[in-house]
Structure formats: structure tokens, C-alpha cells
Amino acid sequence: MARTPRKDRGTAAGAVGLFVLVDPDVKEKVDKMAAAAGVSKVRLIEELVRRAETDADSRPAWWRDVADQQELPLKTA
């Protein structure tokens, strides 16, 4: 099995954790994308975020598509 290139030792100094749970299909896609690019999942996610276009309010440029989807109201107690 080929090794995925990782960051050099010591480059994680000062790094912070980003712990998320995602749907299995999202994880599978991230795994495939990282493998195809020959990089670690961390490197892939860092580059995706760095390259994402944002609007003046720091929202991803594509977010409007998501926000326009109809959402169910939250239940209140």
C-alpha cells in the first residue's frame, strides 16, 4: 500500500483540533479525494478551506444554494 505524503515533523506545532462527525458517504468521498490527490485527509481539507471563495461576510460563495433550501422549523419546548 502506498504511503500518503504527510506534513513534515514539527509542522503541527501550534495546530488546533477540528473534530467533526460526518455522514459515511462524506467520509468516503474525502477518503477517495485525498487518495486520488496523493495527500493526507488533513492536507486535503486544509487546501479546500484555503481555496474556498467567500463573500464579504465570510460565507462560502456557494452557501446561498444551501440556505435557499427549505428547512423545517426547530421544535421549541
N, C-alpha and C positions, 0 to 999 in steps of 0.2 A: 504494500500500500504506500503510495507516495505521501511524503510529508507536506503539510501545508505550511508555507512560509509564515513565520511569526515575527513579531517585533523583536528587536534586539533586547538583550537583558538590560534591565535598569530603566527602560523607557516607560515602564508602568509607574515609576515613582511619581507621586502626586496625582495619579489617576483616581477617579471616583467610580463607585459602583452604579450600574444601571440595571436593576433587577426587574424583569418583566416576565409575565406569563402570557404566552400567545397560543392561538389555536394551532393544532397539529399541522394543518395544511400550510400555515405561515412559516412554521419552523422548517418544514420540508423544503419550502421554496428558498428560504435563507440558506439552508444547507447546500442545496443544489447550486445556487448562485455563487456562493463562496467557493465551492469545489471547482466550478467551471472557470472562475476567475483565478484560481490558484492562490487564494488568500484565506486567512482565518475569518471566522464569522465576525469577530470584533473589528477587524480591519474593514470588512465589507460594510458593516453598519456605520462605522465612523465616516467612511467615504460617502455613503448615501446621505447622511445627515449634512456633512460639509458641503456637498454639491447641490442640496435641495434649494430651489429658489423659494424665497419668502416675500411676503408683501410688507408694507410699511409697519404692520402690527406684529411681524414675526410669524405669521401663519404661513404654512406651506402654500405655495401658489395654487396648487390643485385642491386645497381643502374645501373650497366653495362647493365642489361636486359632492363631497361628503355631507356638508352642512345642509345642502338643499334636499337631501333625502328626508322623507317623512319619518319622524321619530315618535314613539309612543310617550305620552306624558308619564312622569315619575309618580308612583303612588306616594301619598303623604299619609302619615299616621293620624 
